[in-house]
């Protein structure tokens, strides 16, 4: 196991030790064996194992009463691998967009009513965007946020809009729900969203959606440009490149738009 945490919770540490032991044993293990190996009271081991069993993290053989790791770990592992494959598939396309326009490219996903930056390809130009992978940004006034909102189901969209505040970050931020919903309807029809200095002054952004095999929006990609570097011709080229790229990525994940 890794080194000790700064603020350890003893029952969690014991739970991790039990899981680690079951993993290393690679065979069903009894409470007595677990207790002896980890110097735990049998009653303590039993309570922890019962809790882990209820969550699907361990399984108990009804005949031998021995324990082994549960299927929940397979589900979690598969989810992690899926996320890794997702990034592996998309990153080359982000790099190509950055190389083509030398502007900052982002990949974002919906997390707790905000947009989480999963990846970023940074422009090499002197004036660039301030953003970091792992940071979050508002959903109602960013290109990434608006394009994802537009393609959510009506129920999902309403749930988010009912639980966020339409805070004004610039004079261009839409703070009226009715106006925002009208724009989201237009965005859905046209297939792309624009952030016209709505989240950050002097920053223009275009974003397009990524869909999965169920035709559900799972992410979005965007290109952000300082206002002084944008013009109608460049906007048109970036919009087409983003639409083509998101369409190609979506097809890789099984979407047939």
Buried (B, 14 or more C-beta within 10 A) or exposed (E): EEEEEEEEEEEEEBBBBBBEBBEEBEEBBBBEBBBEBBEBEEEBBBEBBEEBBEEBBBBBEEEEEBBBBBEBBEEEEEEEEEEEEBEEEBBEBBEBBBEBBBBBBBBBBBEEBBBBBBBBBEBEEEEEBEBEEEEBBBBBBBBBBBBBBBBBEEEBBEEBBEEBEBEEBBEBBBEEEEEBBEBBEEBBEEBBBBBBBBBBEEBBBBBBBBBBEEEEBBBBBBBBBBEEBBEEEBBEEBBEBBBEBBBEBBEBBEBEE
